């Protein structure tokens, strides 16, 4: 068994967005950030502006509450709402990024998360210096988000590989060792994540109905197939009626939990039994 390195096994989204990507955006006089804005066609009118801002793990309400009484009141009422991974500003253009690594949330989940981030920033916008700025929101994922239902019409859909290509083009040949290091670690992680997500997307079996799910429960537990796919996740399951679960055409069962739409099998069964007993 080979000895591991922590930077080659790291899985935290924060590590990739707040440490490695942020570094690539800032080096060489913010060449990476400027290239990204140019590729997304959000370069400010004053393209020579040096007014640039990069904030990772932004908490608009909590952080702003320490410096502004009005935001303090909003925070007291709303509490913590949403934390975008990256807040990037170049003059009067802003890009807010939610990054994902080693997970593949549903489009519904992503839409809800971005909506919360947008709401949090909108709540404090009048108390900031950004009221005249144009704000764009983006998702940064390993595999491109397939928004078949057009839930994210005004959200930019980026991939880690695509962003790395942009940054490589901007930073030129013969990278400094620190730049080369960031590229190497991110690209290695993309390969690991693609491999994992590919397995998790296919590593499931279909169970015909709820009765069959109950019959095969001991076998499923023994084989550690303990997650059930349910569109909408726990929130949708809470709203489910007995007929919804009883007449469902099939259930997907997996060993892995690729996103929040995969619920532990005991939760599904408890919901079904509670509804059945209530009848």
Order of alpha helices (4+ residues) and beta strands (2+ residues): alpha-alpha-beta-alpha-alpha-beta-beta-alpha-beta-beta-alpha-alpha-beta-alpha-alpha-beta-alpha-alpha-beta-beta-alpha
